Amino acid sequence: VPSLAGKICVVTGASSGIGRRTALDLAADGAIVCAAARREDRLKELMDELPGAGHCYYTTDVSRRDEVAGLAGRVEAEYGRCDVLINNAGFAGASGYSDAWIANAEAVMQTNFFGALFCIDAFLFLLERSAPSNVVNVASVAGRIATPGIPAYTASKFALVGWTESAAPELAKRGIYMSLVEPGFIPTEGFPQKALTNDRFLRYLLGSDEQVSAAIRDAIVNRKAQRVVPRWYYLLQIPRVVTPWVWRTVRNKVVDSSVGRRVQDSRDK
Ligand SMILES: NC(=O)c1ccc[n+]([C@@H]2O[C@H](COP(=O)([O-])OP(=O)(O)OC[C@H]3O[C@@H](n4cnc5c(N)ncnc54)[C@H](OP(=O)(O)O)[C@@H]3O)[C@@H](O)[C@H]2O)c1
């Protein structure tokens, strides 16, 4: 198994969930982690937990280019290289059509889509200097199959998937291997997945942050273009493409029942 020992890995959204798990696992593999997110207290806690030495953090809002430039500057000053950039920072945003739905869509795109592009832009020279190097964009199954009720989030992940697939071949020529990791339903702080965790059948649809972290590692060391987590979610794309009308009927039934359950959950609180 190729080793990540000594690799400089930048992880955005490292203060919780998938990013935090990934930072811990990379460090356990011998990598040196630079963790980025907005909550400094969480990043400080992470620093205490990371195995190994030489890690650092930088408080960053990835939706702001100036802060992303600060992060890249810190990594250059500290290590002079970047072997792996993991664009994981993201959030679901509001669902439905509140008054502020356009503002919500802009904010979601600014973090989930442009945040990743800002990081790639700011780290390009370091990634090129460190080539062969890797970029992992954490998209979503929602970036392949539209999830009803969260149109801005879905659009941001479709955008990230499309951008990555179009840009990857060109970056590969420069020795930068870009991958997509596409999680399904993973219970985390930002995505509690209550409707599924509380259901004795639907809970089998859930994956874990450990699985996503392992897929990110696989994408890096084996230069995988795409990793879906859990793997079998990949098959969901087949009915969606081959028999879209069957897909829509089944999906609407599942969504109706889970939305109903979510409404019930919020009433129960
Ligand atoms: N969990 C799932 O079911 C699921 C499924 C598919 C895809 N994903 C994707 O996986 C990624 C990680 O999500 P998660 O499930 O681990 O959720 P999470 O626990 O809420 O973690 C999200 C992370 O992103 C950071 N973040 C959010 N906005 C940011 C910003 N503007 N600048 C910098 N950092 C920001 C948060 O840190 P701060 O608040 O401290 O900034 C946090 O560390 C996201 O891109 C998400 O879309 C998750």
The ligand as a MOL file (V3000), in Angstrom:
LIG
                    3D

  0  0  0     0  0            999 V3000
M  V30 BEGIN CTAB
M  V30 COUNTS 48 52 0 0 0
M  V30 BEGIN ATOM
M  V30 1 N -22.8620 14.0640 5.5550 0
M  V30 2 C -23.4270 13.7490 4.3950 0
M  V30 3 O -24.4480 13.0490 4.3130 0
M  V30 4 C -22.8100 14.2430 3.1220 0
M  V30 5 C -23.2300 13.6620 1.9350 0
M  V30 6 C -22.6700 14.0990 0.7440 0
M  V30 7 C -21.7020 15.0760 0.7490 0
M  V30 8 N -21.2910 15.6200 1.9140 0 CHG=1
M  V30 9 C -20.2730 16.6790 1.8720 0
M  V30 10 O -19.2250 16.3750 2.7440 0
M  V30 11 C -18.5840 17.5880 3.1480 0
M  V30 12 C -18.4090 17.5710 4.6610 0
M  V30 13 O -19.6670 17.5680 5.2870 0
M  V30 14 P -19.9540 16.8580 6.6930 0
M  V30 15 O -21.0290 15.8730 6.4790 0
M  V30 16 O -18.6910 16.4200 7.3170 0 CHG=-1
M  V30 17 O -20.6320 18.0730 7.4900 0
M  V30 18 P -20.1450 18.9000 8.7670 0
M  V30 19 O -19.8790 17.9980 9.9000 0
M  V30 20 O -21.1560 19.9780 8.9260 0
M  V30 21 O -18.7680 19.5310 8.2970 0
M  V30 22 C -18.7120 20.6060 7.3900 0
M  V30 23 C -17.3690 21.2720 7.5370 0
M  V30 24 O -17.2720 22.3380 6.5750 0
M  V30 25 C -16.8360 23.4980 7.2390 0
M  V30 26 N -17.3210 24.6800 6.5460 0
M  V30 27 C -18.6030 24.9970 6.2280 0
M  V30 28 N -18.6290 26.1870 5.6020 0
M  V30 29 C -17.3390 26.6110 5.5250 0
M  V30 30 C -16.7190 27.7790 5.0050 0
M  V30 31 N -17.4170 28.7570 4.4280 0
M  V30 32 N -15.3770 27.8820 5.0960 0
M  V30 33 C -14.6500 26.9080 5.6860 0
M  V30 34 N -15.1900 25.7930 6.1960 0
M  V30 35 C -16.5070 25.6570 6.1230 0
M  V30 36 C -17.3590 23.3720 8.6620 0
M  V30 37 O -16.5200 24.0620 9.5730 0
M  V30 38 P -16.7680 25.5170 10.1950 0
M  V30 39 O -18.2260 25.6390 10.4820 0
M  V30 40 O -15.9090 25.5020 11.4150 0
M  V30 41 O -16.2790 26.4760 9.1600 0
M  V30 42 C -17.1810 21.8830 8.9010 0
M  V30 43 O -15.8730 21.6050 9.3180 0
M  V30 44 C -19.4950 18.7320 2.6480 0
M  V30 45 O -18.9450 19.2640 1.4660 0
M  V30 46 C -20.7930 18.0330 2.3340 0
M  V30 47 O -21.5220 18.6840 1.3370 0
M  V30 48 C -21.8230 15.2330 3.1150 0
M  V30 END ATOM
M  V30 BEGIN BOND
M  V30 1 1 1 2
M  V30 2 2 2 3
M  V30 3 1 2 4
M  V30 4 1 4 5
M  V30 5 2 4 48
M  V30 6 2 5 6
M  V30 7 1 6 7
M  V30 8 2 7 8
M  V30 9 1 8 9
M  V30 10 1 8 48
M  V30 11 1 9 10
M  V30 12 1 9 46
M  V30 13 1 10 11
M  V30 14 1 11 12
M  V30 15 1 11 44
M  V30 16 1 12 13
M  V30 17 1 13 14
M  V30 18 2 14 15
M  V30 19 1 14 16
M  V30 20 1 14 17
M  V30 21 1 17 18
M  V30 22 2 18 19
M  V30 23 1 18 20
M  V30 24 1 18 21
M  V30 25 1 21 22
M  V30 26 1 22 23
M  V30 27 1 23 24
M  V30 28 1 23 42
M  V30 29 1 24 25
M  V30 30 1 25 26
M  V30 31 1 25 36
M  V30 32 1 26 27
M  V30 33 1 26 35
M  V30 34 2 27 28
M  V30 35 1 28 29
M  V30 36 1 29 30
M  V30 37 2 29 35
M  V30 38 1 30 31
M  V30 39 2 30 32
M  V30 40 1 32 33
M  V30 41 2 33 34
M  V30 42 1 34 35
M  V30 43 1 36 37
M  V30 44 1 36 42
M  V30 45 1 37 38
M  V30 46 2 38 39
M  V30 47 1 38 40
M  V30 48 1 38 41
M  V30 49 1 42 43
M  V30 50 1 44 45
M  V30 51 1 44 46
M  V30 52 1 46 47
M  V30 END BOND
M  V30 END CTAB
M  END
